[in-house]
């Protein structure tokens, strides 16, 4: 009986935990900056409070910048993972 070949695990395409944490924190930071920008923008447009407008502007800025940062983070992490897998081969 011939010995069975060694079964090796396929290499993971996941980026390192450190890279994923940095990407997550950068998405949170972008969302906070987007919210702050929305509040600032409404502060320049409205003199007497405008709480609904400020809240909507803050929400829109947070969502918009968070989604943009998430897209950039995903593309960057995939690019780095592909670059590193080509380097290992």
N, C-alpha and C positions, 0 to 999 in steps of 0.2 A: 504494500500500500504506500503510495507516494504521500509525502507530507504536504499538508495544505499550505498554500501561500499565505504570507502574513497579510492580514487585513489592516489597512491603514485608514484612519479617519480622514475625510476630506478636509482641506484647510478652510477655515471660516473666512467669509468675506466681510465679517463685521469689523468696524473700526475699533480701536482700543477704547476701553472704558473712559480713559482720560479725555479722549477726543469727543466722545459722546456727551460727557459732562460739560465740557467747554461749549459745545454747540447748544446744549440745553440752557446754560446760563446766559449765553449770548442772545438766545431767543427771548428769555425773560427780560433782559436788559433792553432789548429793542422795543418790547411791548411797553415797558415803563417809560422809555423815551417818547414813544408814540403817544401815550396818554398825556404826558407832560406837554408835548407839543400841541395836542388838541386843546388842553386847558389854556395854554398861553395864547393860542390863536383866537379862542373865544373871548379871552380877556381883552384882546385888542379890538374886537368887533363890538363888544357889548359893555355898556357902562354900569348898568344896575343889576348885577347878578346873573340873570339868564341861566338858571340852574339846569333846566332841561336841555338847552342848547349846549351848555358846557359839558353836561353828562354825555350827550350823544356824540359830541366832538371828541371827548376823551375816549369813549368806547370805540369809535370809528378809527381813531389814530392808533389805539392799542392793537386792534384786530389787524389793521392794514400793515403796520410795521412788524408785528409778530409773524404774520403769514409770509411776508417778504423775507424776513430773517430765517424762517424755517425752510423756505425754498433754497436759499443760498446755503444753509447748513447741510441740507440733504445732498445737494449737488457736490458740495465740497467734500463731505465724508465719503461719498461714492467715488469721487475722483481719487482721493488719497488711497482708498482701499484698492482700487484698480492699479494705481501706480505701484503700491507696495507688492501686490500679487505678481506683477510683471517683473519686479526686481528679484523676487524669490525664485522665479522659474529659471 
